[in-house]
Amino acid sequence: MTARPALIRIPRVFLDDHEARDLPTPVIRKTERYHDRIGADDPALPELVSDARHDAEGGIDTRAFPHLFGLVASARATLHAIRKSQETSA
């Protein structure tokens, strides 16, 4: 019996924005109300992390663009979920 790869639960807001910009996006394995689950071994995961890091760590100035606060918060939550999944699998 082969083990299935772990799934990471990430906010849908950031994933939808990432996908809307035609960036390489992980395949959604399961959909929930406000979150999607993606595979921890998805080849598009590094691109998602890079994009989330850019938005979460100063790439978007929420003082100048307050309407993007939710996107930045979602990017931070995405990074947190991915980091947490990597810590538990190590």
Residue pairs with C-beta under 8 A, 6 or more apart in sequence:
5 39
5 40
5 41
6 39
6 40
6 41
6 85
6 88
6 89
7 29
7 30
7 37
7 38
7 39
7 40
8 37
8 38
8 39
8 40
8 81
8 82
8 85
9 32
9 35
9 36
9 37
9 81
10 35
10 36
10 37
10 38
10 77
10 78
10 81
10 82
11 34
11 35
11 74
11 77
11 78
11 81
12 31
12 34
12 35
12 36
13 34
13 70
13 71
13 74
14 52
14 55
14 71
14 74
14 75
14 77
14 78
15 25
15 26
15 28
15 36
15 38
15 48
15 78
17 71
17 74
18 25
18 48
18 51
18 52
19 25
23 47
23 48
23 51
24 43
24 44
24 47
24 48
25 44
25 47
25 48
26 38
26 39
26 42
26 44
26 45
26 48
27 38
27 39
27 42
27 44
28 36
28 37
28 38
29 36
29 37
29 38
29 39
30 36
30 37
31 37
38 45
38 48
39 45
40 85
40 86
40 89
45 82
48 78
48 82
49 79
49 82
51 75
52 75
52 76
52 78
52 79
52 82
53 75
53 79
55 71
55 72
55 75
56 72
56 75
56 76
56 78
56 79
60 68
60 71
60 72
62 68
62 69
62 72
